[in-house]
């Protein structure tokens, strides 16, 4: 194995004198940059801005006495996510190395995060639920698969009820939904709503009905020709003009409408690419077997089309998650907006690097997790 590595190094990095010189120069530059970054991070950076404002980054101005609701929401979402991962990726993925790494991460979080005793107990409970959910999903995949979509759909009204209150719980204004909480909530709702709308638009664009086809084409091309920030401003300013004076949509709902309308147009083009990849012969064979058009689309065309464009769809989801950062420009204090609010505090003025590195790391963790899940899902479906 060592000889193979040396052969690879000689062939790719030290094949000629100028390649060797370029390799050495790049290594020196890389060492210089890394040394500067490590020196700054360990001696000059003031990470206290993160420690002091961690609660603001995560839940914003959500009432501290009601934090138990956010912990329950996190427990519900984590458990369903673990069960889903267990169903799709199987019990064999829960290796000893993964278990050890997960335990190490939880241990570091318990030690490093400035949490009180109750919060640490909640974190331990959620970690246990993740293990149990993954095991249950891998143990009973056939039993749980038909119910997964229903469980996720039922979880959304429960989560919204816990966060917003009502029906016996103290109401919490959406103006207090800030930080990562608002970012995740808006991204999840927008993703769930934009996907079926995008599929319908893609089917409409390939329809033989002229009215449906031209409506879909006009919608897709018009929305794709307008920047997202313009759509968000239109949703905040113009949407209330089409409603009666007695009906006032919440700012969060208007922002979700803008994200969904924008993302659905791009989702439609991704799905349309998958629809065009399905061989025409399969459609004709399905019709020859007596299947009507609806069954042909649902059972033959869509499963193959969606499997083909999984990378593009997940890329759209990742883009939508990052696009939520634009909501701070329309008055919503999500993760980027709360960072700007923290930087406006007199004692933290000038701490741009620490704050933006922290929120950039949060965005990277979630985006990379979606990318990793999509790659594993591709491999699972290709087997």
N, C-alpha and C positions, 0 to 999 in steps of 0.2 A: 504493500500500500504506500509505503514511504517512497519507493522508487517511482511509482506512478505519479505521486505529487511532484517529485523533483522533475520528472519528464514534462509534466504539464507546465511547471514554472519556466523551464528552459524554452519550451515551445512557444508560450504565450507572452512571457514577460521579459525574457532575456535571450531572445532568438538572434538579435543583432546588437551591435554596439550602441546604435541610437535608441533601440527599444530598451536596452538596459539603462542607458542614461535617463530616458524618460521615466522609467519605473522608479529609479532612485529619487529623481526630482519630485515625483508625485508622492512618494512615501515621506520625504522630508516635509513637503507642504502639508500633508495629512497629519503628520505628527505635530507640526507647529500649530495647526488649527485646533486639533484636539487638546493640546496642552493649554492653549489660550482659553478654550471653552471650559475645561475642567477647573482651571485656575479661577476663572470668573465665577463659576457656579459654586465653588467651595470657599472662596475668600471674599468676594466682592458683592455677590448677589444677596439681596435682603429678602429671603423667603418668608419672613414673618408676615408679609402682606398676604400670602396664601393661607398661612395658619390662622391668622386673625379673622379672615373673611371667608373661611371655608364654607360655613353655613350659607352665606350669601351666594357663593358660587353654585351650591347644590340646590337650595330651595328658595333663595331670594328672601322676600319679606313674608313668606308663609308663617302664620302664627306659631311661635315656639311651643305653645301649650298643645298644639294639634299635630306635632311632629309624628305622633303614633300613626296618624293616617298615612303619611308618606311612607313610613316603614311598611305598613300593610300593603300599600300599592306596590312597593318594590318587591315584597315577598310574593305577591300574586304574579307579577310580570316575570320574576326570576324563575318561579316554579314552572309556569307555563313554557317559558323559553327552554328550561332544562328538559322538560318532558318532550317538547318538540324535537330538540337536538337528539335525545335518546331514541325517538321513533325513527328519525331519518338516518342517523349515523350508527346506530346499533350499540349494543352493550360492549362489544369488543373494543370500542374506542376509549373506554374508561380504563386505561392502562395504569400501571403502578407509577410510571414517570409523570403522567398527567395528574394523578391524585397527589403525588408529592409536590408538584409545582403549584397546584391549586391550594394545597394546605400552606405552602410557604407564602403565597401571595396573601392569603387571609391573615396569616400570622403577622406579616409585615404591616398590613393595613391596621390591624388591631393595636400594634405598638406605635406606628408612626402617626396615625390620624388623631387629632385632638378631640376624641369622643368621650362622652360621659359613660358611666357604667351601664345605663339603660341602653344606649346606642350600641355599645359593644355586645350586649346580649342579643339585640336585634340582628347585628351583623353575623354573629355565630349561628343564630336560628336560620337566617337566609342561606348561609353556607351549607348547613345541613339539608335544607330544602333543595338546594341545587343538586347535591349528591343523590338524594332520594328521588327527585324528579327525573334525573338522567337515568338512574337505575330502573325506575318504573317504565319509562319510555322505551328503554332497550329490552326490557323483559316482556312487555305486552304490546308490541308495535301493531299487530293486526287488530287488537281490541281497541286501541286508542286512536288509530288513524282516522276512522270515520267521525270521531267526536272532536278532533283538534280544532277545526274551523269554528265549530259551535262554541267551544270553550273560550277561544279568543274573542269571538263576538260578544259573548256574555260578559267577559271581563271588562270590556270598554265601558259600559254603563256603570258597572260597579266601581271602577277606578274614578270615573267622573263624579259619581256620587260621593265617594270618599274625599275627593279633593274640593269639590264645590259645596258640599253639604246639602241641606234640605232633607225632607222626609225623616225628621228626628235628629239630624246632625246640625251643628252650628254652621251657618252659611259663611263661605269664604269668597270674597270678591276675586274675580280673575285678575284684578290689578295687583294682587298679592302673589299670583303665580309667576315666579321669576326664575332666572338662572337656568341650570341644567334641567330642572323639572319641566319648565315650559318648553325648552328645546326638544326634549324627548317626547313630550306629549304631542306637540304640534307635528313633529316629524312622523310619529307613528300614525296619527290620525290621517295625515295627508297621504302617506304611503298607502294605507288601507283603502282610502277612498279613490285615489287617483288610478290605482291599478285596474279595477273593473271598468272605470270610465274609459281608460286608455284602450282596454281590450274591445269595448263596444265601438269606440271611434275607429279602431283598426278594422274591425269587421264591417263597419259602415263604409269605410273608404274602399273596400273591396266588394261592396254590395252591387248587385245588378239593378237596384232601384235608383234612378237618377236623383231623386230628391234626397234620399239618405246619403248617397255617395257625395253629392256636391255640398251638402251641409257639413259633412265630416271633413271634406277637403278644405272648405272655407275656414272652418273653425281651427283646424290644425295649422294651416299656413298663416292665418292672422295671428294666432297666439305665439307661434314660433318666431314671428317677425317682431315681437314686442319684448323688450327686456323685462325680467322678473320684477325689478323695482317699480317699473311702470304699472304692471299688473297689481302689485301690492297697493300702490297709491290709488289706483282705480277702485280696488275692493274696499279701501278704507273711506274714500270720498264719494265715489259714484254709486256704489251699491245701495247705500241708504236712500238715495234719491228715487230708486225704483220701488221702494216699500212705502207703506202707508205711514202717516205721521205717528200713529200709535205704536208702530212696530219698530223697535230699535235693536238691531243686531249687536251683540257684544263685539268688541274689537278683536278678541281672539277668534271668534267665529268668522269674522270678515277676513282676517289674515289666513285662516285655514282655507277659506273659499278661494282666495288668490293663489295659494300654493297648489291646491288641487287642480284648478283650471289650467295653470301653467304646466304642471308636471304631466297632466293627462295627455296633452298634445304631443310631448316628446315620447311618452310611453306608447302612444298609438303608433308612432313610426317604428319604434323598436319591435313591437308585436307584429306590425305589418311585414317587416323583414322576415320574421319567423314564418308567417303565413305563406309567403312566397317560396319558402324553402321546402314546403310539403309537396311531394310529387303529385301531379294531377291524376296519375293512375290510381293512387290510393283512394282519392275522392270518388272517382268513377266506380271503383270496385265496391266501395261502401254503398253507393247508391244502387248498384246491381244486386246487392244482398237485401235490398228493401228498406234501408235506413232513410229516413227523411232528412231534410236539410239541417234541421236543428240538431239531430243526433249525430250527423256526420261532423258538424262543427265541434260539438262538445266531446265526442268520443274519439274522433280520428284526427281532426285538424289541430285543435287547440293544444292537446297534450304534446304533440310533436313540435308545434311551433314554439310553445313556451320553453320547452326543454332546449331548443336550439339557441334561444336568445337569453338564456339565464345570465350570462355575463353582462349583456347590455342592460337588462332589467335591473340587476343589482347595481350596476354603475349609475343608473338613473336614481335609484334609491339613495345611494351615497351622495350624489349631487344634490338631491332634495334635502337630505340631512344637513349638508353644509350650507345650503341656501337659506336655512332658517336664521343664519346670522344677519341676513338683511332685514329681519323684522325689527331690529333695533332702530332702523331708519324711519319706521312708521309708528314709533312710540311704544313698542312692546319690549319689555326688559328681559330678554332671554339671556343666554350665556354670554354673548358678546356685549349686550347692553348692560348686564350687571357688571362686567369687567370695566366698562367705561364709567359706570357710577362709582366703582371702587377707586379708580384712578383719579376721580374728581375730589376725593377726600384729601384734605390738606396734608395729613401725615404720610400719604402714599403717592403724592405727586412725583412723577418721574420714574416710577417703578414699572414702566411699560414692558421691559424685557421679561421680567419675572411673571407678570400677569398673563401676557400673551403667549409665552412659552407654556404656561400651565393650561390655558384653555385650548391651545393648539394640540397639546398632548391628549386632552380629553377627546377632541374631535378625532384625532388619529386612532385612539383606542376603539371607538365605536365604528369608524369607517373600516379599519382593518379587520375588525370582528365580522362585519358584514361580508367583506371580501373573502375572508377565510371560510365562512360558512357557505358562500356560493361555490367556491372551488370544491369543497367536500360534497356538496349537493350534486354538482356536475359529475364527479367521480361515482357517486352512489347511483345516479340515474343511468350512467353509461354502462354499468355492470349488468 
